[in-house]
Amino acid sequence: MTGPTNAGGAVPSKDGTALRGGSRATSRLSLRHSTPLIVTGALLVVLFIAALLRSGSMGITGQALLTGIISGGVYSLLAMGLTLVFGVLDIVNFAHGAFLAVGLYITYEVAHQAGLNPYIALPVAILGLFVLGLLIQLLLLNRTMGGTLERQLLITLGLSLLISNVLLLVFGGDPLSANLKSDPGVHVFGAVANLSRVIALGGALVLAVLVFLLLERTSFGRAIRAVAASRQGAGLVGIDVRLVYAVTFGLGTACAGAAGMLIAPFTTITPTAGDQFNILAFVVVVMGGLGNVMGAVISGVIVGLVEQLGGVAIAGQSPLLGVFILFLLILLIRPQGIFGATSS
Amino acid sequence: MRTRSFVKLVAAVGSGAVLLAGCAGGGSGGSSGDAKVIKIGTLHPLSGANAGDGTQLENGVKLGIKAINDAGGIKALGGAKLELDGGDTKGTPDTGQSEAQRLVGDGVVALVGTYQSAVSANVAAVAERNKVPFVMDVSGDDAILSHGYKYSFRMQPQNSRFGTTAAQYVKAISAAANRPVTKVAYLHEATAFGTGVYQAFKAEAQKSGLQMGPEITYDAASVSDLTTQIAQVKASGANVLVVSGYYRDGVLAAKAIQTVKPALDAVVGAADGAFDQPQFPTDAGSASQGYFDVNYHFDDKSADAKAFSALYKTTYKDEARTGAALAYDSVRVIAAALEKAGSTDASKVRDAIAQTNLTPLTLSDGPIKFSDKGENSTSLPVLTQVQNGAPVVVYPQSAAVKSPVYPANPGQ
């Protein structure tokens, strides 16, 4: 799959070597991925027109656009953590949804037990899940690094079951809520969204920029990228690879915790609440190119838009139909995802 | 020395085990000396997304078993005690099926379950194959009992009845309020449950001359925002919105309705999993005000039902939902059948269940009676409305404790 992908005439991959996943965990985008981007853009335009024709109302279509961008922001935040962990550690983290649920329950505790505004839970959720992720990597996953992929996969799958069952034991299976005292609708060009959802989008964007800056502008970020490119090479130049693993897993987990907190005010809180996002997050990660953080952010919004516009355009079906059609198209045109590395 | 203390230990453990076994078997009670234990198998989702409801149903069974045992067990069988043999379906049909198989192997006299139609469909097949009676407490899908099964019975009304009665009730209360419904928009989750209720509603609505607006569907497992869907409702100009979904998405719908503010006279759930639940007003806040739901419900006028709710609350520190009462009644149905059959023979118990005649804790048109298909033909869906932060029965008049408020102006 090299022919069409370099059509943009941009510089070839900077590492150019056969190194597996050479440009993973970098947050850069380049225009060499123009073909799948054009296909995606065209599909979005087609969906937009179809939604407009089908509903016969700019109001509905505008609402779908706004809702799509907003729910896409949450998918982005979740997928960002997932793709970071994959890019650097090669771990397919099945516990990501469970970590999101932990973020939900932290928010519930802050809002109910302490009677505070749920947003005060944001730093708690980020820090708490960062530490949880760090410990899991240090105590559990680090021993399996470099072994077969199945071991880490089974461990994260087990963790996911463990976490949701501990939550079930402690909080029971009944749905809980951490509502805001008032959650007014915010009007944007005739469309409307709850304040809590707008805050979730804003929070997701801010966190995405922070992770981007961390990866691109700090020396630790450089160490993370070095480990992603070659763990052996990074080790040889004196980078503590195990520490980088632990911090990266902690960061990925913190992203899930932040996402959990940000969606808590407008969702119902159950031990398995994270599961509903699992499939979508994996679709976003694969579409964005495994390991590509910026790719995940953009794909998240694309998936949100396709879901909403598709739901209007193809009535009487699951709104995810459009998402999976796009997913199949991307896999056919460019199996490594829209923003994935060319070599594989 | 060593051997002797070892023997002592074994003896101690052994006698302890005998004692325990005696207790478990309820050996001290019963007048006829060899009072045996009759196992009842339960299949509910005790983990997974529906664990909250599954636990309610399981608790209902436990209370049912305790009530029968406290009243002296099955007298026709020498005061035999009932014992629970529980299985966790995890909410998945294949686990439900394998657990059902295990319970049948354990020698349960009957099965109670399962909350989810897809799970019940598999369990019903196991029950039929092994000739073990299966009493469904909660599971609405019409298709489960469409195969001519002899050993499966259903306590709650089937899905199509919810759709049909919802259309009748909406028409009746809107006409009574002099504000007849003209156009109905329908929002439902996209699997067999939502689609089945929708089709029954649509058939009945068209028969009685109601105009159906847009049919809007969503995927209950993945949906996280229903704002776009409610914007479609608003644009359609419908004056009533009917919703069929589960709890989480029901709360999402209520919040989206409050944000988008479509001009509706009423939001009516047809077998919706949220709008008649006691915690719905807590989770949806002021957005829940005035919401209707057509569902099975406690008989609020029955002393037995009140006693059951109070007992549930003191035992489990939680508000009982109607599902728990259906599970409780399922145990009573089985116990009454054992009493009548005077035997634990499966085919005799099955025949006795088919002739059940028991007053249920839920609202009904009379005592529980099973049709030859196994449907509880007297079960009655009723209309509830959230008034002053709690769902109460408002229609039909025979069952109502309050009058319906119509138009309800939801989300205003």
Interface residues (C-beta under 8 A of the other chain):
Chain A: S55 S57 G59 I60 Q63 A64 L66 T67 G68 I70 S71 V74 S164 N165 L168 G172 G173 D174 P175 L176 S177 N179 D183 G185 A191 V192 A193 N194 R197 I263 F266 T267 T268 T270 P271 T272 A273 D275 Q276 F277 I279 L280 Q308 G311 V312 A315 G316 Q317 S318 P319 L320
Chain B: L46 S47 G48 A49 N50 A51 G52 D53 G54 T55 A190 P214 E215 I216 T217 Y218 D219 A221 S222 V223 S224 D225 T227 T228 Q229 A231 Q232 K234 A235 Y247 R248 V251 L252 K255 T259 V260 K261 Q279 T282 D283 G285 D318
